[in-house]
Amino acid sequence: MNSPLLRRLFSRALRTSLASPLVLVGCGGVDLTDYSAPACDEGSLAVSGLSPAVPPDFVELRSISYTPGGGDTFTETRRSSSGTACATASDRAACELALSNLSSQTGFRSSCTDLCNAYYVATTRGDEVTALTTLEALKGFLGPIDTTQEAVLLAFASNYNLSCSDLKQGAVRTNDEGGFNVIGTRGHTCGRDTKLTQFVLEVSASGEVKEVESHVLERGDPNCAIGRRPVGLRASDGVACTDALGRHFASAAHLEAASIKAFLRLREELALHGADVSLQNAALVSALEEVTHTDVSTRLARRFGATPQRPEVAELPLRSLFEVALDNAVEGCVRETFGALVAHYQALHARDADVREAMTRIAEDETRHAELSWAIDRWAREQLSAAERATLREAQREAVATLREEVALPLDAMLATEAGLPAPEIAASLVATLKQELWA
């Protein structure tokens, strides 16, 4: 399984890719002249620059997360704040204690799939400590919308994502009607038929948020997972996050966690069909390595302001040897192998030092996983009929053709520079090398 051939092939593919121009596909969208970025505080929208109807002493944006059906355990995170808590309270200690004890199990911008998320705003004014947990309560607190940051906060509370660093995905300006135009997004780009859509929102002085334009910035990448996807994996609704890097690594963590289940299931099926113990043990080791990958990707996602969802995998019967081999031919020999090569590319090209370090470790592990896939392929083919082997070859050819289409999709510039993902032209070069020398 420790095949130097695969590693030499990866080295050739990476050298060949250096001859291809690094061109980022433009994303289009609206003219951003006169727009400016929203104010942010360590990656989260700032709550400074507000002009409430009755000024408070202190404002704080908080997020809530919990697992549905997981009991009453709620996690709150303080995202950004402005002012001095309890500055005008008659009993400051009591006010500060009340603020510390303040919590909520509901909020605006609420979403709930594998993980539930919501936001609310905590305020203090004199001795009063308040939780603003609905969009209407937030509007009432703000009063007339007369600053750009108030318009941004309302758009965010209305379930639009706003980037702190990319104007195409987060921007604001005043308009000629006495209100504001805000650029926000919805959607994500991990999975087949997904997309990231840019919206131009009109926020009136009265607090109404109206969509006036929309543009698709990116089509989703069905091959966004590095690891092996398990059979029965249910589609994720994506991640609400203001940062493309946060969305990417949250999706990666979701799929790395799913890979744990894929390898544990594979180990059971290898044992069922009498595979050598070395193959079974390698599948178990791969599952354990995916635990580390999940932790690393989760840390990166949270650094960029996102919380990964837990994968949901349906319980299905163990499969026949042919079904195992067919899945392995596509998920392992094509997708996982290409994912390992991409991880090596990221380890070389990511501008972000944390991403580079993470991908160096992940690339080595994923290369071993790809080697395991090819070892399973060789073992299984010896036990299959000629017709079944022909079906595997055809499925692999179709998977490669699909992969070539997928890597041609536009790529967010931040993912190319900071995360080191290959631009479409580079990815096409990597696929071409593997197709010629491995998938021929």
N, C-alpha and C positions, 0 to 999 in steps of 0.2 A: 504493500500500500504506500510505502514511502517512495514514490516514483519520481526520479529526477527528470524524467521526460516531460512531465507536466510543468515543472518549474522552469526548465529550459525553454519550453514553448511560451510560457508567460513572459520570460525575459525578452524573447524575440518580438512578441506582440507589443510590449512596452517600448522597445527601441523603435519599432516600425511606427508607432503612434506619434513619436516625436517629430516625424517628417510631415505629419498632417497639421495644417494650420489650426490654431485654437480660435475658433470663431463662435461667438455666442449668438444664438438666434434671437433676433429682436422680438419683443413681446407686444409691440403695438400699444394700444390704449389711447387715452386722451392727451391733449396738449397740456402739459403741466406748468406752463408759464404762469408766474405770479402765485403758484402754490408753495407752501412751506411745510416742513415736516411737523407732526404733532410734538408737543413737549413730552418727554419721557423721563422716567426715573429708573435707571438700571434695567432697561428693557421693558418696563411696564408704563402704561399711560400715566402721566403726572396728574395730580389733582391740584397743582398750583395754577395760577392764571384764571381762576374761577371768580365770578362776581355774583355770589348768591343774593337773593332778595334780602335776607337778613344775614349779615356776615357772621360766620362761626369763629370760634377760637382755633378749631382744629378739624381737618378733613383727612380721612384715610380710606383708600380703596383696598378692599379685602376680597380674596377668593375663597371659595368653599369647595371641597371635594370629598366624595365618599363613594363607597361601592354599594350599588343597589342590592338590597337583601342582605347586606353585611352587618346588620345591627345598627346601633346608634353612634358609631364612631365617625365623627366629622373632623376633617383636617382643614384648618383655616391658615391662610398665608397673607401676610401684610404686604401689599404690592407697592404702594406709594403713599406719601402723606405730605401735608402742608400745614403750617401753623404750629402753635404750641398747645398741647393737650391741657385742657382745664385751666387755661391762663387766667380766666376771670371768675373761676368758681369760688363761692364763699367757703367751701370746704374742699380744698384741692385734693387732699388725700382720698376722701370718699369718692370724688369724681374720677380720679385716676384708677381707683379700684373698680368702679363701675365700668370704666372703659376697658380695663383688662379682662373683666368677666363677660363683656358683651360678646355675643355670638349669635349666629343665625343658621337655620337649616334651610332657608329659602333665600332666593335672590333673583336679580334680573340676569339676562343673558344665560338662562339656564339650559343645559343640555344633559341628556342622560342616556348612555348606551351601556358599555361595560363599566364605565366610570362616570359618575355624575359630577358636574361642575356648575358653579354659579358665582356671581359677584354681588357684593353690596358695599355701601358706603357708610362708614361710621363717622359721626361728628360729635363735637362737644361745643356747647354754648352756655356760658355760665355754669350752673350746676346740672344742666340737662345733657344727657348722653343718649344719642339716637342712632338707630340702625335704619338706613334707607334701603329697603329690600325689593322695591318694585320700581319699574320705569316711571310710573306716575308719581311716586314719592320723590324720585330723583328730580323730575321736572319741577315739582312743587318747591323743592329746596333751591333749585337754580333760579327760578323765576324767569324773566325775559332772557333769552339767549343772546348775549351781547359781547361774548369773547370767542375767539377761535377755539380755545381749549374746551369751553362749554359745548360747542358744536361737536367737537371730536368725542367728548365723553358721552354725549347722547347717541352718536352713531355707534359707538362701541357697545353701549347698553342696549341698543336695538339689534344686536346680534351681527354686527359687521366687524371683521378683523381689520386692524390698522397696524401697519409696520412702523417701527420707530426709525428705520434706516433706509427704506426704499420708497421714494415718492410714488412710484406706480402702485404701491399697495398701502399707502398711508400718507395723506396730505390734506391741507385745508387752506381756503382763502375766503375772503369776503366776496359777496356778489352784489350785483346792481339792485337787488330787490330788498336790501337791508338785512339779509341773512347771510348764510355761509354755504359754500360748496365743500363737501368732504369726499375724499377718495378712500374707499374701503374695499374689502374683498370678502368673498365667501367661497367655500369649497376647499379642496386640497388636490394634490397631484400624486397620490400613491394608490394605484389600483386601476384596473381596466374601467373605462368609461367615466373616470373622474376628471375634474377640471377645476382650475382656479379662475374665478370670474371677478373682474374689476367693476366696481359700481361708482358712478358719480351720484352723490346724494345731495339733495338740497335740504338744509336745515333752516327752518324759519325762526323768526324771533320768538314765536309762541311755542317752539319746541317740536314742531312736526318734522318728521324725517321722511323724505320722499325720494324714490329712485328716479333719476332723470336720464341716465345712460348706463349701459353695461357692455363690457368687452371681455372676451375670453383671453386671459393672459397666457395660460398654459394648459395643455392637455395632459391627463394623468399618465404616469409611467406604470404599466402593469408589472414591470420587473423591478420595482423599487426595493424588494427584499434581497438581502445578501444571502440569507439562510434558506433552508429547504422548507417549503410550505406544506403543512400537513393536509391530508385529505380530510374534508369536513370543516375546514376553516371558514367561519362565517364572515361575511364582508363587514369591514369597519366603517363607521360613519365619518371617520376622519377626526382631525384634531382642531379645535378652535384655538388659534394662536396668532399673534401679531407678527411673527417672524418666520420667514421661509425656512430658515435653519431649524427653528423649533419644530415646525410641522414635519420636516424631513426626518429628524432624529426621533421624534415621537412615533412616526410611522415605522421607522426602522426598529425601534425597541419593541413595538407591537408585534412585528413579524419575526424578530429574533426570538421573542418569547414563544411564538407559535412553533418555531423550529425545534424548541425543546421537546414539545409533544410529538413532532414529526419523527425525531430520532428515537425517542422511547418506543413509539409504535413500530418503527422500522426494526428495532432490536427484537421485539416480540415476533414480528413476521419472519425475520431471518431465522430465529430459533424454531419457529413452527415448520419451516421448510428445510431444516437440516443444514443451514449454512455453517461454515467453520466458526468455531468459537472466537477466533481472531476478528472476524467480521462483526459478530455480535458485540464484542467488547469495544470495538472501534465506534460502533453506533452509540454505545453508552457514553464513551468519552466525549463524543461529539455533542451529545445532549448536555453534558456538564459544561463544555466550553460555551455552548449557547447561553447558559445561565450567566456567564461572565459577560458575553456580548450584550445581553439584555441590560445588565447593570450599567455597563459603560454607555450604551446608547441612551438609557434613561437619564443618566447624569448629564449628558450633552443636551438632551431635550429640555430638561429643567433649567439648564444654564441659559438656554435661549427662550425660556418662558413658556414651555409646553409641558403637558402632563400626558404620558402615553396611556392608551387604553389597554386593558387586559384582553388577550385573544380569547375568542369563544370558539371551541372546536366540538363539533358534534361527535357523539360516541357511535362509531360504526364497527361492524364485524371486521375481523382480520381478513386480509385479502388473499387471493390465490397467488401463486408464484408469478404467473404471467402478469397479473395486475400490479404486483410489486415492481416487477422488472419494467413495465411500461411507465409507471410513475417515476421510477428512478432514471429512466432514459431521458425524460423531459426535465424533471425537477432537479436531478442530480447532475447528469452528464451535460446538460445544456445550461439551465438557469443558474444552478449553484456554481458550476465551473466558471461561467461568465462573471457571476457575482464575485468570485474569488479574485479574478483578474482585475475587476473594477476596484476592489479593495486595495490591491497593490498599487494601482494608479493613484488612488486617493492618498495612500501613504507617502507617495512621492510628490504630489502636487497640491495638497491642501495647504492653504496659507495659514489657517488657524493651527497653532501648535498642539492644542489639546486634541483636535480632530486627527492631526497627523500621527500623534502618538497612539491614539486609539486604533486607527486603521492599520498601523504597523502590526499590532498584536492580532487584530481580527483577520488580516490578510493571511497570516501564517496558519491560523486555525482553519480558515475557510479553504485554504489550499489542501489541507489534510482531509477536509470533508469532501472536497471534489475528488481527491484520490480514492477515497472510500467509495464514492459513487461509481467510479470506473472499475474498481475491484468487484463491486457487487454486479455490475453489468457483465463483466467477464464470467463470473461464477454462474449467474442466472442463465445466460445465453447457452451454456453447455447443456442445460436441462430442458430447453425449450425446443419446440418443433421448428422446422424450416419456415412454416407459415407465420408462426409467432415471432420469429426473429425478423422476418420481413416487415411485420407490423411495427416492431420496435424501430427499425430503420426509417420507416415512413413517418412515424410519430416524431422522431428526432429531426428529420428534415423539415417537417412542418413547424416544430418548435424554433428551429434556427430562423426560418423565414419570418415567423412572428416576431422574434427578437430583433431582426433587422428593421422591421417596421417600427417597433417600439423605441429603439434608440434614436430614430430620426426625429422624435418629438422635441419641441423647444425645451430649453433648460434655463431655469432662473440663474441670473448672473452670480448671485451670492452663493448658490450651491456649487457653481463651477470654481469660483475663486476661493472661498473660505473652506468649503467641504471637499474641494478637489475632484468633484464628479466630472467625468469626461464630457465635453461638449458633443453635440450630435456627430460632427465630422470625425472626432477622435474615437467615439464609441463605435462608429461604423468601421473604422480601421481595425479596432480590436476584434470586432465580430468577424471581419473578413479574414484576419490571420487565423483565428480559431477554426473558421469554416474550412479554410484551405488545408490546414495541417492536422486538425483533430476531428472535425465533423464531416470530412469528405466522404 
